[in-house]
Amino acid sequence: MQGIGTIIPLILMFVLFYFLLIRPQQKRQKSVANMQSALKKGDKIVTIGGLHGFIDSIDDNKVVIKCGDGSRLTYDRNAVREVTESAAGTSEGSVNLTK
């Protein structure tokens, strides 16, 4: 009977960790994977290194980003952190602060 009393807090701790840590991380990973798979030419993006630019071309694993000075840089598709403006012109991740 005492063995069950010591196991119940461990099970409750695991359930708590699952709902507070593991599950939200899985949701974040899934949303990032969906965003990276939905990239298209003309999207305005930010890389994990902080580079801002437009997608010039896209391959299975690589993305060519056109920077402000006209240079083109090749990055891995997984290096894209967020899409600030899609090619259609709708804002997904940025906030417009103009009045």
N, C-alpha and C positions, 0 to 999 in steps of 0.2 A: 504494500500500500504506500509506503514511503517512497518507493522508486518512481511511482507515477507522479507524486507531488514534486519531485525534482525535475522531471521531464517536461511537465506542462509549461513552466516558465521559459525553458529553452525553445519549445515549439512556438510560444507566443512571441519571443524575441525574433525568431526566424520569419514569422508572418509579418511582424512589424517592419523588419529590414526589407522584406520583399516589397511591401507596398510603399515604403518611403524612399528606398534607394534603387532597387533593381528594376522595378516596373517603369518608373519615370525615365531612367536611362535608356531602356529598351525603346520607349516611345520616341525619345530624342534621336536615337540612332536610326530608327525607321523613317522619321521625317527628313533627316539629313540625306539618307539614301534616296528617298523619293525626289527631293529637290535636285540632287546631283544627277539623277537619271532623266529629269525633265528639262535639263539645260538645252538651250537652243541658240542659234546664231543671232546676235544682236542684243542678248541679255546683258544688262549692266550688273557686274558682279564685284565681290570683294573676296580675295583669297585669304587663307589662314595666316599669311604673312603680312596682310594689310594692303596688298596691291589692289587698286581700283582700276577697272577697265571694262571693255566690251568684249564679248566673245566674237572672235573673227571667224574661227572655224572649229569644228568639233569632230572628234574621232571616237572610237570605242573607249580608249583609255586616256586620251590626251585632249587638251583644250588649248587653242591658240588665242591669247588675250591681246587685244590692241590697246595700248596705253595712250595717255594723253598726248605724248610727243610723237605718236605715230609708230613707235616700235612695236614689234610683235614678239611676245614671249610665249613659250610652250610650257604648259604646266600639266601635271597629272590631274585628272578629273576630280580626284578626291581632295585636291588642294582648295577647291572652291568652298568658302565658308557660307556665303549667303548671296542671294540674288536680290539686289536693291531695286531693280526695275526690269520688268520683263520686256521682251522685244515688242509686245503688243502695246506697251506704254502704261500698263497698270502697275502700280507700286505695291510690292509684296512685303518688303521688310523695312522700308524707310518711312519716316514721318515727315510730312510737308509742313513747314513752319511759316510759310508765307501768309500774309494777311490779305 
